[in-house]
Amino acid sequence: RLNVFRRTGKACPRCGTTVTRMVVAQRSSHICANCQPLQEEEARPNRKCRVLPGHQGR
């Protein structure tokens, strides 16, 4: 859904929190921190990360 797309600095239509814009991989993302909170590390599903040659893993 594009409820907050291009609404940077304006109120979220759902909760009224100010919409923020962040750039991820050179792409804009518009978010409402109240309606779209970050997941806690423990709540994320376990994923196996691939380590590319020449890079260090976690």
N, C-alpha and C positions, 0 to 999 in steps of 0.2 A: 504494500500500500504506500501511497505517496502523500500521506497526510501532512507531513512536515517538510516535504521537498521544497527547496528554495524559500523557506520561511525563516532563515537565519535572523535571530534577534527578535522575532515575533513570538507571540504566545502560541503554545501547542493548542490545537483546537479541542483536544481531549481533556487536558488537565490544567492548562494555563501556564505551565513552566516554559521558560524561554528556550527556544530552539537554538542549538549550536551546530556549527559546521566543522567537520574535521576532514582532513585529506588523508586517505589511505591508498597507498600504491598509485599516487597521482590521480586519484578519483575523489570527488567530493561526496561526503556522506553527511546528511542532515539528520540530527538525532534530538530526541527529547530524553534527557537524562532520567526523568521520572518514569516515563512509559517504557523506555528501552534501557534498563539498567545493565551494567556490565555483569557478566556471570562471575561468580566466585570460582577460583581455581578448582576447588573440590567438586563443584557442580558440573564442571565440564566433563564430557565423556572422555574416557581414556583414549588417546590417539597415539599412534606410533609415529614419531617424527623421523623423517628420512634425513640422514646426514650426507650431504654431497661431498665428494672427494675434495680434499683441501680445506674443508670447513670443520670447525669444532662442534660437537654436539653439546647438549645441555649438561 
